[in-house]
Amino acid sequence: MEEHYLSKWMEGSVGDAEIVERDGAEALKNYQSILKSVDDLKVSIPESLEWEKFSQQLKKHPKKQKKSHPKIWAMAAALLVLLGVRFFFFTDVVIASQANQSLHVLTDGSQVELRPNSELRYQRSFGWWNRKLRLEGDATFRVTKGSTFTVETSNGAITVLGTVFRVISAEDFFSVHCEEGKVKISRDDADYILEKGNRYNSVTNTVEEFQRSAGMKDNQILYNRTPLSFIAKVVAQVYGIRINLKTKNELYFTGAIPLNDQEKALQALSIPFALKTVINQDASIDIVKE
């Protein structure tokens, strides 16, 4: 069993039977008793795992006078440290991109290009025992080779070992573009394998070829047959405006949306579909049929 078996037992990935096999039934009872006694202990999450800083936090809690039991207290101290480590590693890191594109380098060296109106979430333990993240919105991942890399979304999961792919996950739309390597999508009890140049689209629920969608370039975002309603929300977020898209049927956009010119962005939303923009008295903008 690996070195950090106690922390994994506390997390739940190591069972009681494995602890009994390694340390014996009496040790398991002691661990359970100690864990129960510290369950209500409030320890703030340390900014680092340096023992000096962490131990200073533990000293703030009052001590009760009890008989000395060196072995028990040694185990208690070990579990307290593991408890602090668990709090540190299993809290979430949240990265939200509101009005701009942003580039983030993860601890394993992988890169994430996060686009406006998107959120990325992962645990501080990312890269230690697994490489799992959760995305809502639009991002391109450039994954370094290594263990399985999984992007979870509300629409499905994407799994790779090392590749470049783009994910758009919205309330009514889900697409994955594979730009390098190979990815697997798990959605609605079905798996889809994408190779370079393939794209999965939830509208047709099929795998199809696509032209490279690119990413962060020249203050613009490139889209390939993406719902206009989704892009309108992105434009509204980027420019801090309210857009009312008034069309009977869903329209699909292929092209570029500028991030530094509101007028051109609105033209990109309207002109290709013979729509017009109307500015209302409350400063909101309607996009309607000519």
N, C-alpha and C positions, 0 to 999 in steps of 0.2 A: 504493500500500500504506500502511496507517495507520502512525501514529507508533511504536507499540509492536510493530513487526513482529518484532524480535529475540526479545522475550519470548514472542510467539506461536509463533515457530519453535522455541524451547526447549520450549514446551508441546506442540507437535506439530500445531497447527492451521494452521501455515504450512509448506509443503513446501520441500525443497531447491531445486526448480526455480524457485520464486519468489525465493529468495535469489540464485541465479545470475543471474536476469533483472535484479534490482535492483543487486547489488553485484559480480557477476562470479564465475567459478569459483574464482579464487585466494582471494577473500574467504571463500567458503564453506569452503574447506580450512582457512583460518586460524581461522574460527569453530569448526569441528569439532575442531581441534587444541586450542584453548583450552578448550572445553567438556569435552573428555576429560581435560585436565590438572587441572581443578578438580572433576572428578566425585567424587573421594574427599575433597574438602575438607569439613570439618564446620563449619558455621556455624549457631549457635543462632538460633532464630526471634526477630526483634526484636518488642518490644511496639508499636513505632511505626515509621513509615518516615522519621523524621527522620534526615538524613544524619549528624549529629554522633554520635547513638547507634549507628547502624549501623556507621559507620567505626571507632568504638572497638572493636567486636567483631572487625572485620577485622584491626586492629593487634595483636590478641593472638596471631596466628599468626606463627611465625618466618619470616623472609625469607631466601631463598638468594641468594648473590652471583652474579649473572649479568651478561653483557654487556648494555648498554643498547640496547633496541630501542623507541624511543618509540611508533611506530605500533602495534606488537604489544601493548605494555603498556597503551596507551590502550584498545585493544579488550578486553584482559583485564580492565581495571578496569571497563569498561562491562558485560561479561558477569558479573563478580562481583556488581555491583550488581543486575543482572537476576536472578541466581541467588537473591540474598537476597529480592528482590521476589517471585520465584516461590514460595519457601518460605513467605513471609508470606501471599500471596494464596491459595495452593492448599492450605492446611491447613484442617481442618474446624472449624466451630463446632458444638458439640453442646449442646442444651438438653433436659434431662430433667425431666419433671414427675412427681414421685413420688406425693404424697398430696393435692396441691392443684391447683386450676385456676390458670393464670397467663396474663397478657397480655404479649405481646412485640411490639415495633415494629421492623420490619426497616429496613435502610438506605434502601430505596426508599419508605418511608412505609407500606408494607403492614402489617397487623396480624394476629397469630396468637393465637387463644385456644386454649391447649394444656391438655388435660384430664388428669386423673390417669392414671398408668401409661402415659404416652406419651413419645415422643422425636422431636425435630426436629433435623435435621442439614443444614448447608449450608456451602459454602466461603466464606472471607473475601472472595473476589472477587464474591460475590453482588451483582448490580446493576451491575457493571462491563461484563461481556460477555454475561451471561445472568442469568435469574432462575429458578434451579432449586433445589429443596429436596427432602429425603427425610423422609418421615413414617412412623412406626410408632405406631399408637394412634389417638387421637381428637382432632381439632382443627378449628376454624372459621377460614377465611381471609377477610380483607377486603382485597382486592387493589386497589392504586392503578393507574390506567391507565398504560400504557406498553408495553414490549416483552412478548413472550410470557412468562407466568408458569406454571411447571410444577411440580407436586407429584408426586414419584415415590414409589411404595409397592411392597411385595412383591407386591401384587395387581393393580397396573396404574398408569397415569399419568393425571393430570388436567391439562388445559391450558386457560388462560384469558388474556384480555387485561386485564379489570378487572371484578370481580364479588365476590359473597359466597357462599361455599359451605362445607359441612361434609364432612369425610372421616372415616370410621371404617375402619381397616385392621387386621385381626387375622388370626390364623393360619387360621381357617376362615370368615371373614366379611369382606365388603367392601361398603361403601355410600357413596354420595355424594349429598348433598342440595344442590340449587341454590336459594339463597334470593334472589339478585338476579342479573340478567344472564344469561349463558349459559356453559356449560362443556362441554368435550369429554373423554370418558373413552376411553382406549386400553387394551384388555384382551383377552388371548387372540386376537390378530390381528383384533379387531373394534373398531369405534368406536361410541360412544353419545353423542348430543347431548342435553344437558339444558337446559331453559329454566326460568325462575323457577317454583317450585312442583313441579318434577319431582325424582324420586329414582331412583337406580339401586340395585338390591338384588341381591347375588350369590346369594341363596337362590333367587330366581325367575329371575335373569338377565334381568330386564326393567326397563323404565323405567315408573314409575308416579307418580301424584300423591301428595302428602303434605301433612300439616298442619305448619306452621312448627315446626321442632324447637328453636328458640331456642338459647341457649348459656349463658354465664356470667351467672347471675341468682339472687339470693337464696340463695346457698350451696347450689345444687342443679344437677343436670344433667338435661336433658330428653332422652328417647329416643323413637324412633318405630320400632316393630317391630324391635327389636334382640335378638339371642340372649341369653337369660338367663345363659348360661355366660360370655359376655364381660363383662356387667355385674357378675356375681359377682366376677370378678377385679379389676375396678375398685374395688368396695366393699372387698374384702380389702386392696388396696393403700392405700386412703384411711385405713382404721381400724387397719391393722397387725395383722390377724387372718388366720386360715386358714379358708377356707370349702370344704367338700366338697359340691358340688351333686350329689345322687343322684336323678336322674330318668332314665327310660328313653328318652324322646324329647326333642329340643331344644324349648324353649319360647321364645316371643318376647314381649318386654316393651315396652309403650308407657306412658309416664308419667314421673314425676320421682323422682330418687334424691337424698335430702338428703346433704350433705357435712359436717354438723355435729351429727348425731344418729344414732349407731350403731343404736339400737333401731329407729328408724323406717326406717332403710335396710334392715335385715333384714326388717322387716315388708313393705316394698315388694317385696322379692324373693320373699317366700313367700305372703302372703295372697291376692294376685290369682290364684294358681295352686293354691289349696287345699293348700299345702305347710306344713310346720312346721319350726321350728329346734330343733336338739338340741345342747346344749353338752356336749362330751366332757370326760373327765378331763384331757386334755392341753390344754384350753382351745380346741381347734379346734371349729368349728361345722358340723354336718351340716344340710343342707336337704333334707328328705325328704317323701314323701307322708304325708298325715294317716293 
